[in-house]
């Protein structure tokens, strides 16, 4: 028997499929060995009522004593993990599943200390995020051979590169995975990118120089576990082409404060367009200070198809966990 606490909104179709009732313990209608407790307002209200939602999370972890905790971008601090482990005992296997990719709101040190596994869902929302970015870049209507800088060529960036080639742009790519020239060709081919149609840059400065379009899709932490904070600086923004469009699916603070300030001033004068779509907590960190930037949260993967795909991936992880 598995007990699952869901603390973030899921798609209506999933609720119906599982036979869930909000705030009530529900035995799954498709697997009687799974018992769910659905408390979405913990995640939904986390920003306006932080203390209230933490108290609520602690209450359900201690009383319901789940095997699996499902979260969105809502925080799982050390006190929650410690209280959960204390409530269930030291021998029970525990799992936190992040309904997305970014796990920074989960205290990973505490999870490791208390033998709580943490999993996420990389790649599930990538096609939808890429579509969202392409829409706001409007590269379909770009002039032929316009330079587009693509920073990050993972599941999102590779799709933007492929579309850029299709629309006749001049894609310049920057990614740590493309810096080794002996592996570059195989890496590009593995990602479905035509090597003859792109230029691989060696630095942020080089890739951004004179670009009319910039697409950014990099994780907050690099391969060494260090934050990508401030990697795009004011000097890089100054080197953009005229009337540039920047669309980012990364944490806003990959831009330095000076870069954000400059972009905000340029956007006010309608000399640049900047769209950043991120989690609500990260959007709230910068939205009020930079009012002329188009900063949204969770819009890139709001499509029903994406939400259902995330839920299905969660269910797969639940069933694989023992």
Secondary structure, DSSP 8 states (H G I E B T S, - for coil): -EEEEE-S---HHHHHHHT--BTSEEE-SS-TTEEEEE-THHHHTTTT-HHHHHHHHHHHHHHT--SEEEESS--B-HHHHHHHHHHH-TTS-EEEEESSS--TTB-HHHHHHTTEEEE--TTSSHHHHHHHHHHHHTGGGS-TT-EEEEE--STTHHHHHHHHHHTT-EEEEE-GGG--HHHHHHHHHHTT--GGGEEE-SSHHHHHTT-SEEEE---SB-TTS-B-TT-B-HHHHHTS-TTEEEEE-S-GGGB-HHHHHHHHHHHHTTSEEEEEEE-HHHHHHHTTT-TTSEEEES-TT-SHHHHHHHHHHHHHHHHH--
